[in-house]
Amino acid sequence: MILTLLTDFGLSDAYVAVIKGTIAQVNPHLQVIDITHQIPPQSVALARFHLMNAYPYFPHGTVHVAVVDPGVGSARRAIAVQLESGFLVSPDNGLVSGVLSQWEAIAAVELTNSNYWRVLAPSRAFHGRDIFAPVGAHLASGVPLRELGREIDLDTIVQFPISDPRRTGQIIEGSIQAIDHFGNLITNIPGTEVEGKVWSVTIGNSIYQGKTTYADSEVGEVLALIGSHGWVEIAANQGNAQRQLRLIWGDPVSLQIQ
């Protein structure tokens, strides 16, 4: 069985090794795959996007443990969610809401059964080690979801505060939902809205024509295109659009279909 890890722990400290050791103590035969550990500290928004982007590429039954947890030690819930094709184990802070916006959940539990934690009294600062990693390992080893804690209503799972795009005629109003390593500004507008059409994106007073590939623009030129993840993005050919445009998460974007 496969278990994936997504965190903001970075690679310069021992935190990632510690949670992998915790997983191995439960089941050393699990295949552990890192999605990323380079999420900026406490950036639930970017973690949400990368988990949503990676989710469909894993086999049926994969357990995804995602820990970006600025509320660690607080009253926020620790949860596990079952979908038709896999499982999510995460703090209930909106991190899993991207996946759940694209794929339907079947059931969810709050992780209240301490028999599946690493210790009965977990650290208030490291639930990734003491709760999420061992629970994910038990789940990937065949422990049924219902054994991990009390069932919760799917409608109570926290949604991240990003609005859905709004369409009025040929105009779609969206926003930036993520900024990747290359400085690409990834919007929340699906590429299916513009596939095969002539379109442009307006940000402030600037208009960027929709292109098919980076090579359709000059070096350094800002353009709009459908990214490999399937969302409309604003990029700079061999450059960094975020630095050039000085935009941040949540900034509005207007798309015009011509």
C-alpha positions, -999 to 999 in steps of 0.1 A, spaced: 0 0 0 11 36 -7 12 64 18 21 99 7 34 128 27 28 165 22 41 190 48 57 224 55 85 208 75 113 215 50 143 193 45 169 210 67 156 196 100 149 160 111 111 164 112 104 145 79 127 116 90 110 115 123 75 110 108 89 84 84 104 66 113 70 67 131 54 52 100 80 25 98 74 16 134 38 8 125 45 -9 92 80 -9 76 66 -24 44 46 6 34 57 25 3 61 61 13 61 88 -14 68 125 -7 45 149 -25 65 178 -11 79 191 22 86 226 8 53 242 14 60 277 29 54 276 67 17 276 76 6 280 40 -26 260 41 -36 276 8 -7 262 -12 -8 228 6 -45 226 -4 -36 232 -40 -7 208 -42 -27 180 -25 -56 185 -49 -32 186 -79 -14 154 -68 -44 133 -57 -56 119 -90 -22 105 -100 -20 78 -72 -34 43 -73 -67 33 -57 -65 30 -19 -36 54 -14 -35 71 19 -25 108 18 -11 123 50 -10 161 47 2 182 76 3 220 74 -10 229 108 -8 264 122 -35 254 147 -16 225 161 -25 219 198 -57 240 196 -93 228 194 -91 222 156 -100 186 147 -77 160 134 -96 140 107 -95 112 82 -116 112 51 -125 82 29 -131 88 -8 -139 62 -35 -103 61 -46 -83 68 -14 -80 84 20 -70 118 34 -55 123 69 -50 159 79 -59 187 103 -94 200 97 -83 235 86 -93 236 49 -63 216 36 -84 188 22 -111 211 8 -95 212 -26 -96 175 -31 -132 174 -18 -142 201 -43 -132 177 -71 -139 142 -57 -168 131 -35 -161 120 1 -178 88 14 -172 91 51 -151 110 77 -140 106 113 -124 127 139 -92 110 151 -103 104 187 -91 68 192 -58 72 209 -50 34 204 -38 44 169 -17 74 180 20 71 187 15 80 224 -15 85 246 -4 121 254 7 136 221 30 167 218 10 199 215 35 210 188 40 179 167 7 161 158 23 151 125 45 127 144 22 117 172 -12 115 155 -13 120 117 16 98 106 8 68 128 -29 70 120 -21 71 83 2 41 86 -25 21 104 -51 31 78 -27 21 50 -21 -12 68 -58 -21 67 -74 -6 98 -110 4 89 -117 41 90 -145 37 116 -119 23 141 -99 56 141 -125 77 159 -160 91 159 -179 97 126 -184 133 116 -208 149 92 -191 156 59 -207 190 57 -188 201 88 -154 196 72 -137 231 71 -137 247 37 -108 270 28 -120 306 22 -116 309 -15 -146 318 -36 -156 299 -67 -152 317 -100 -183 336 -112 -193 338 -148 -214 366 -163 -218 362 -201 -183 359 -215 -165 372 -184 -153 350 -156 -142 366 -124 -117 344 -104 -87 347 -82 -52 334 -76 -54 302 -57 -17 292 -57 18 305 -67 42 278 -76 80 274 -75 84 291 -109 64 321 -99 34 310 -120 1 326 -108 -24 297 -108 -60 309 -108 -91 290 -97 -106 292 -133 -107 257 -149 -90 254 -182 -121 237 -196 -137 271 -197 -114 284 -224 -101 253 -242 -102 259 -280 -114 295 -275 -98 329 -280 -95 345 -246 -75 369 -224 -69 377 -188 -71 412 -172 -52 421 -141 -55 457 -131 -50 477 -163 -30 450 -181 -44 424 -205 -26 392 -212 -36 372 -242 -43 335 -237 -16 313 -254 -12 276 -260 24 273 -250 52 293 -235 70 293 -268 41 314 -282 55 344 -264 88 363 -262 114 356 -235 103 375 -204 68 382 -217 39 376 -194 12 354 -209 -19 334 -198 -23 297 -206 -38 265 -193 -12 249 -170 -4 212 -168 -26 210 -137 -57 221 -158 -61 256 -143 -57 289 -161 -24 305 -150 -5 337 -156 32 330 -163 63 347 -177 83 329 -205 116 320 -187 107 345 -160 88 348 -128 53 363 -132 48 367 -94 79 389 -91 70 409 -123 34 415 -114 37 416 -76 5 396 -70 -4 374 -41 -28 347 -32 -64 358 -34 -58 387 -58 -87 390 -83 -84 379 -120 -108 386 -148 -110 364 -178 -126 375 -211 -137 350 -237 -138 367 -271 
